[in-house]
Amino acid sequence: MSDTYDVIVIGGGAVGLAAAHECGARNRRVLVVEAGTFFNDDGSSSGATRQFRVQHDEETPARLVLEALPLWKALEESAEVPLLHPVGCLWFGEDDAVGSTGDIKSAVAVMDALSLPYERLEAPQIERRFGFHGLPRDWNGILQPDGGLIDVGATLRTLHRTADAMPHVTLRDQSPVTHLERDGGRWQVTAADNTYGADKLVVAPGPFVDPVLAHFGLRLDRTLWSMVNAWFPIKDGPAEGPVWVNLRRPGPPDDPGLYYGFPEVAFDRPGHARLGGNFPSPVLDDIAAYDKTPDPAVVCRIASWVKEHMPGLDPEPAFASACIAAQLVRPEDPYALRRELLLDFAPIDGGDDVVICATGWVFKLIPLVGRICADLVCEGATSYDISPFRISADTLG
Ligand SMILES: Cc1cc2nc3c(=O)[nH]c(=O)nc-3n(C[C@H](O)[C@H](O)[C@H](O)COP(=O)(O)OP(=O)(O)OC[C@H]3O[C@@H](n4cnc5c(N)ncnc54)[C@H](O)[C@@H]3O)c2cc1C
């Protein structure tokens, strides 16, 4: 054995780096083992932007987003550029249509319960203020002013740089974990021909979760979503505006609608607006089948949406890409999530030495998720309410 640590973090994406940052700040000896390079585009943290949204259909995740805000601000003090861009977050469409981020009616109920500000908008106002066109007259919207977008690259770079500068944190790339076993009270982690020892593990391999959990004899009841992004040149009309999510009842079987979009930002193909499909295309069984190719049929459908509803954009996409996420979906509606994320001790021998953070829409919570992972591995408990994110029999495959 070459090295021993208090905590080994498996996976150096957003979650792993945030966990290392927080454990390092508590003076724990931490090793992050990352299979590829840091800032890779193989997993769920690829791309330049993510939505930061308060709208949720349950109170706990909405509360956690609010609790994450001061931690984002604290992280931003170490950043070279702003990490959060509070441009607002607009949901619009059919009140009771459910998408992978929730539905308008439930989000309104949660915001009312938490006394959060939002503005109700009707279709003509949404068109006038944000440049949409041809929206059905029975569509409504809610604009939440605290939401906005996250600079993904700057967040990852800030976490990596600050963690790397901590005396007890070691960051190793090109170190895929190939074997894990418990030896007495300690974990032995084999990665890139080295074996390291640790008292505790944080398991954060993103969509590559299956092979890692297999070492513990565990499997999550997850689906793998390959998701499409497309960038459209801005012709005229407001390049500024909120991030937005359109919610409508599924159309034809192959077109769930459920598009979402971002305003122009200087750090993501300036002169273009990014749109995406908030649904899988396709669902994959095995991560080995993911080849980063965006489904051309979905790119075409997003382009049709642009042609019909966004006259300020050129409907010919200039670029398209795919990104992969692991999700826990509802059996009755494969486009709706059962859990926003999973964050819990691994159910192994009733122990509290392995923490898993996997699946879902986690980026908005990144500094908080890092803190909760550190609470769990360093203190054995957290004061944050993670009860909806626990791993239970129904989340295991
Ligand atoms: C298209 C898309 C849109 C999204 N939009 C939003 C959004 O708007 N808002 C939001 O909050 N969230 C959003 N998400 C979710 C969010 O991006 C993810 O929850 C988050 O990036 C997950 O980070 P992670 O660190 O868990 O995973 P990853 O970034 O995938 O990192 C996992 C890392 O583990 C490494 N790894 C894997 N296996 C091993 C191994 N055996 N050994 C060592 N290392 C290993 C991988 O190489 C990878 O670098 C979106 C996701 C997608 C795909």
The ligand as a Gaussian input file, in Angstrom:
#p B3LYP/6-31G(d) Opt

LIG

0 1
 C      -27.893000      17.607000     -20.291000
 C      -27.851000      17.817000     -18.807000
 C      -28.424000      18.950000     -18.270000
 C      -28.398000      19.171000     -16.903000
 N      -28.945000      20.301000     -16.413000
 C      -28.877000      20.561000     -15.090000
 C      -29.349000      21.781000     -14.585000
 O      -29.829000      22.624000     -15.348000
 N      -29.256000      22.026000     -13.256000
 C      -28.704000      21.110000     -12.402000
 O      -28.645000      21.382000     -11.204000
 N      -28.213000      19.932000     -12.859000
 C      -28.294000      19.643000     -14.170000
 N      -27.779000      18.480000     -14.671000
 C      -27.215000      17.508000     -13.733000
 C      -25.805000      17.860000     -13.333000
 O      -25.069000      18.286000     -14.460000
 C      -25.200000      16.644000     -12.683000
 O      -26.023000      16.264000     -11.590000
 C      -23.791000      16.869000     -12.189000
 O      -22.982000      17.392000     -13.212000
 C      -23.250000      15.552000     -11.676000
 O      -21.880000      15.676000     -11.349000
 P      -21.084000      14.386000     -10.871000
 O      -19.822000      14.852000     -10.307000
 O      -21.984000      13.535000     -10.041000
 O      -20.888000      13.526000     -12.197000
 P      -19.793000      13.693000     -13.354000
 O      -19.594000      15.091000     -13.712000
 O      -20.188000      12.740000     -14.422000
 O      -18.452000      13.211000     -12.675000
 C      -18.205000      11.854000     -12.411000
 C      -16.722000      11.649000     -12.590000
 O      -16.400000      10.363000     -12.091000
 C      -15.391000       9.838000     -12.926000
 N      -15.422000       8.381000     -12.764000
 C      -16.362000       7.531000     -13.210000
 N      -16.032000       6.260000     -12.889000
 C      -14.873000       6.326000     -12.218000
 C      -14.017000       5.355000     -11.657000
 N      -14.290000       4.049000     -11.716000
 N      -12.870000       5.760000     -11.055000
 C      -12.578000       7.087000     -10.970000
 N      -13.351000       8.052000     -11.510000
 C      -14.482000       7.674000     -12.125000
 C      -15.793000      10.284000     -14.311000
 O      -14.685000      10.247000     -15.195000
 C      -16.314000      11.680000     -14.057000
 O      -15.318000      12.668000     -14.256000
 C      -27.794000      18.221000     -16.041000
 C      -27.218000      17.065000     -16.582000
 C      -27.249000      16.861000     -17.942000
 C      -26.627000      15.623000     -18.496000

